[in-house]
Amino acid sequence: MEKSIVDTIKTLIEGLVKQIVDEPNEINVEVSTSTKSVLVQIKSAKSDIGKIIGKRGRTIEALKVIATVVKNTQFLGDKKDVFIEIIEDEQSDFYKNKTF
């Protein structure tokens, strides 16, 4: 059975993010699609947010590039853009709902 774009991107991002954080059990990835975009929302432990974003956003940007490449190679003709958000609890305002 062929995997959907949501399942493919979720499995990919979840696997990659769990490899770079200290608390992989705290990772929760949700993926949704609309007519023009694929939205990936990552929830993690507060202490791991910096690791996911990386210096100057390099890590999260790399995740976005990898997700886009997989989408473009496995789902030919799909023109949706990929967006990644870090979702954090209400106690912190700095990284709250950042989109990259």
PyMOL commands that set and color helices and strands:
alter all, ss='L'
color gray80, all
select helices_A, chain A and resi 5-20+24-26+46-53+55-74
alter helices_A, ss='H'
color red, helices_A
select strands_A, chain A and resi 28-33+37-43+81-87+98-99
alter strands_A, ss='S'
color yellow, strands_A
deselect
rebuild
show_as cartoon
